[in-house]
Amino acid sequence: MLDSLYRIARPLLFRLDAETAHRLVFAGIGLVPLLAGDRRPDPVLAVKVAGLDWPSPVGLAAGLDKDGVGIPAWAALGFGAVEVGTVTALPQAGNPRPRLFRLVDEEGLVNRMGFNNEGAVALAASLARLRSTGRWPRVPVGANLGKSKLTPNEDAVGDYLNSVGALRGKVDYFVVNVSSPNTPGLRALQDKEPLKRLLDAVVPAAQRTPVMLKIAPDLEDDALAEAVDVAVDSGCAAIIATNTTTSRPGTTGRLDQYGGLSGKPLRPLSRAKIAVALAAARQRVPVIGVGGVSTADDVEEYLAMGCAAVQLYSALIFHGPGLVRRINDELAARRHAAATRRGT
Ligand SMILES: Cc1cc2nc3c(=O)[nH]c(=O)nc-3n(C[C@H](O)[C@H](O)[C@H](O)COP(=O)(O)O)c2cc1C
C-alpha cells in the first residue's frame, strides 16, 4: 500500500525542492502505522546492541526525524531502532534554505541543514506524549545530541549536559554527535582533549542510559582510532560510524553545493572508516555501521565486517517506505536458507 503510494508520488516529490518534499511527506507521517500494518521483523533478525534489543539490525539514522514526530511510523516500517535528532539544548532554525539537495542518478544527498530543531525540552515533551498515549514503539529510541550554534565550543559541555538533563529517562540511548559538518567548529570536539572532557561529563550524567559516539568519515585513521579509544575509556557503549562527508568522491563533485554528502557515493569512504573503527574498538564496544546502506547485501557486508547493527537514511528517500521491510525479508530468507543448509 505504502509502496504503491510512493510509486505514484515519487515523480511529483522529486520535482519539488527536497526539503519541501520532506515536509509534505511528514504532514502524513501519522498515517503510516495505519497504512503499514503491524508486521514485526522475523525474530531471526533480532540483535543486541549496547544492551538494547533491536528486532532488526537496520536502524534509522539521525537527521530524518529531528523532533521525534514520526517515531511509531519508523518502527512500523521495520526499523529495528529509531534515532531522533540531532537535537540541541536551544531550539534553532538551522541554515537558510535551500539546504538539502539530491543527486538522483548517484542516489546521494548533500545537506547543510545545520541542526534545525525545536530543542531538547520540546523533544522531551513529545516523547512523554508518545508514552502517555500508548504509542511508544517496541524498538529502542535514541536521542542524538549536538551543540547549539549559539553556544561557543568552550561551553559545549554544559550545552550537551542541558540536553541530557532534559531527555534522561525518556530515551533508551544517547548519541554524542561531534561529527556533523554544518555547525562551525563542531568537529573540533572530536580532538582528544575536548572529546575526553565532553564524554567524561556526558557518560556519568546519562546515568544508566548508554551513550554512543558518532564520528565523521573525514577523520584521518589515527585521529579516528584515537577518538574510539577516548570513547572506550570514557565508558561509551558504542561507536556509530559514520556521519556525512565534506569530501566529494567520484562524480558527485558536479553538484556545486557545500554540506555533507550521504547515500551511495559515501559508501566506500564509510566502509573504510568503519573498518578503522572496528579495528580500534577491538570488540571492547560495538560499532554501528552507517553510510550508503541500501540493500540486504550492504547490511550483510557491514555485519560480516563485525558491525553489531547498521543504520540508514538516504536510501529511504530513493527507494521508498517499503525498503526496510524488503531488506528485513531478504535477510530473514537468507538466514532460514542457511539454517536449512546446515540442517538446523
Ligand atoms: C538530510 C540529512 C540530515 C542529517 N542530519 C543528521 C543529524 O542531524 N545528525 C546526525 O548525526 N546525522 C545526520 N545525518 C547523517 C545520517 O545520520 C547518516 O550518518 C548519513 O547520512 C549516512 O547514512 P546514509 O548514507 O544512509 O544516509 C543527516 C543526513 C542527511 C541526509
The ligand as an ORCA input file, in Angstrom:
! r2SCAN-3c Opt
* xyz 0 1
  C      19.359     15.456      5.300
  C      20.244     14.785      6.295
  C      20.289     15.266      7.596
  C      21.108     14.646      8.527
  N      21.121     15.123      9.805
  C      21.873     14.490     10.741
  C      21.832     14.920     12.079
  O      21.101     15.842     12.438
  N      22.637     14.279     12.977
  C      23.444     13.226     12.623
  O      24.145     12.680     13.474
  N      23.471     12.777     11.355
  C      22.705     13.395     10.420
  N      22.728     12.938      9.129
  C      23.653     11.835      8.770
  C      22.967     10.471      8.799
  O      22.526     10.151     10.089
  C      23.962      9.389      8.322
  O      25.049      9.320      9.229
  C      24.486      9.668      6.930
  O      23.501     10.250      6.116
  C      24.998      8.393      6.248
  O      23.959      7.456      6.106
  P      23.119      7.276      4.722
  O      24.141      7.191      3.624
  O      22.349      6.009      4.911
  O      22.258      8.481      4.596
  C      21.909     13.534      8.166
  C      21.832     13.037      6.862
  C      21.019     13.635      5.932
  C      20.949     13.089      4.536
*
